[in-house]
Amino acid sequence: VSVYLVGAGPGSAELLTLRAARLLARADVVVHDRLVEPEVLDMTSPWCERFDVGKRAGHSGTQAAINRLLVDLGRRAACVVRLKGGDPFVFGRGGEEFEALRRAGVDCEVVPGVSSAFAAPLVAGIPVTHRGMSRGVMVVTGHSSDGTEVDFHALAQTGLTLVVLMGVERRAAIAARLIKGGLDPLTPVAAVEHACTPRQRVVRASLAELGAAAVSAPSVLVIGEVAALSLVSLEHRLGELAGSRT
Ligand SMILES: C[S@@+](CC[C@H](N)C(=O)[O-])C[C@H]1O[C@@H](n2cnc3c(N)ncnc32)[C@H](O)[C@@H]1O
């Protein structure tokens, strides 16, 4: 194997898998996104080459360009770590990168990571399937760049906890669709910003208030009865973990 598609977890290096930490320590090259915390990148060796393909870095940013870079690196370096925030196969376009590498004949291993979809509610003290309150959870994107979007109207009928990634920008429209679909406007919502990092912040609101609430990306939106819960001791402990630098 020469390319490892690795989940960096939601933020703190403490939440990396052992496999991820070991691969980072021996990587010749790391190709990472904007959401990967500096303390995670610091787990590489001093001679490891780093490529930031996050949008803010001025990289062309197209998926095709990233795929080409990975194929090229995979052919010439012994250990290439493609580091993606959270879990590489949850909304990270990791599947596309895996397919591109396979098509080019470059060996690739995928290493799961802790997804923000579950870690962010947890650090806010929200058990997404709390017994007696929620019998399941749906993880969806709030983004609709390709013109298609999740059927929020239908989701409103399920009674399940809703976890929305990439939903900050369209939060007003999402809330309106859910209410139109039958969800109570007083349904609790929690927005967890920068979960598991020192910048972690939790904003609580009702569904009707979500559109006007001050929330910025990256955030995970948790919508449903469980979003009113705040198991504070847990939030406190994990808040400390998020801020740890050791
Ligand atoms: C392209 S998706 C990638 C998701 C990632 N693969 C995962 O499993 O967490 C990016 C979105 O994930 C969410 N996200 C990722 N890391 C986060 C964090 N530390 N705090 C809050 N939201 C986060 C945000 O909704 C953000 O817009």
The ligand as an SDF file (V2000), in Angstrom:
LIG
                    3D

 27 29  0  0  0  0  0  0  0  0999 V2000
  -17.2400   17.9400    4.0110 C   0  0  0  0  0  0  0  0  0  0  0  0
  -17.9920   17.5660    5.5470 S   0  0  0  0  0  0  0  0  0  0  0  0
  -16.8290   16.3870    6.1410 C   0  0  0  0  0  0  0  0  0  0  0  0
  -17.3260   15.5640    7.2870 C   0  0  0  0  0  0  0  0  0  0  0  0
  -16.2690   14.6630    7.8780 C   0  0  0  0  0  0  0  0  0  0  0  0
  -15.8440   13.6830    6.9150 N   0  0  0  0  0  0  0  0  0  0  0  0
  -16.7320   13.9720    9.1590 C   0  0  0  0  0  0  0  0  0  0  0  0
  -16.9140   12.7460    9.1610 O   0  0  0  0  0  0  0  0  0  0  0  0
  -16.8620   14.6560   10.1710 O   0  0  0  0  0  0  0  0  0  0  0  0
  -17.6270   19.0270    6.4720 C   0  0  0  0  0  0  0  0  0  0  0  0
  -18.6820   19.3170    7.5170 C   0  0  0  0  0  0  0  0  0  0  0  0
  -18.5000   18.4770    8.6440 O   0  0  0  0  0  0  0  0  0  0  0  0
  -18.8680   19.1520    9.8090 C   0  0  0  0  0  0  0  0  0  0  0  0
  -17.6970   19.2220   10.6960 N   0  0  0  0  0  0  0  0  0  0  0  0
  -16.5130   18.6390   10.4940 C   0  0  0  0  0  0  0  0  0  0  0  0
  -15.6970   18.8250   11.5570 N   0  0  0  0  0  0  0  0  0  0  0  0
  -16.4010   19.5470   12.4550 C   0  0  0  0  0  0  0  0  0  0  0  0
  -16.1260   20.0560   13.7520 C   0  0  0  0  0  0  0  0  0  0  0  0
  -14.9520   19.8610   14.3570 N   0  0  0  0  0  0  0  0  0  0  0  0
  -17.1010   20.7510   14.3820 N   0  0  0  0  0  0  0  0  0  0  0  0
  -18.2950   20.9610   13.8050 C   0  0  0  0  0  0  0  0  0  0  0  0
  -18.6030   20.5060   12.5790 N   0  0  0  0  0  0  0  0  0  0  0  0
  -17.6780   19.7990   11.9110 C   0  0  0  0  0  0  0  0  0  0  0  0
  -19.3870   20.5080    9.3990 C   0  0  0  0  0  0  0  0  0  0  0  0
  -20.7810   20.4080    9.2020 O   0  0  0  0  0  0  0  0  0  0  0  0
  -18.6720   20.7140    8.0850 C   0  0  0  0  0  0  0  0  0  0  0  0
  -19.3490   21.6130    7.2690 O   0  0  0  0  0  0  0  0  0  0  0  0
  1  2  1  0
  2  3  1  0
  2 10  1  0
  3  4  1  0
  4  5  1  0
  5  6  1  0
  5  7  1  0
  7  8  2  0
  7  9  1  0
 10 11  1  0
 11 12  1  0
 11 26  1  0
 12 13  1  0
 13 14  1  0
 13 24  1  0
 14 15  1  0
 14 23  1  0
 15 16  2  0
 16 17  1  0
 17 18  1  0
 17 23  2  0
 18 19  1  0
 18 20  2  0
 20 21  1  0
 21 22  2  0
 22 23  1  0
 24 25  1  0
 24 26  1  0
 26 27  1  0
M  CHG  2   2   1   9  -1
M  END
$$$$
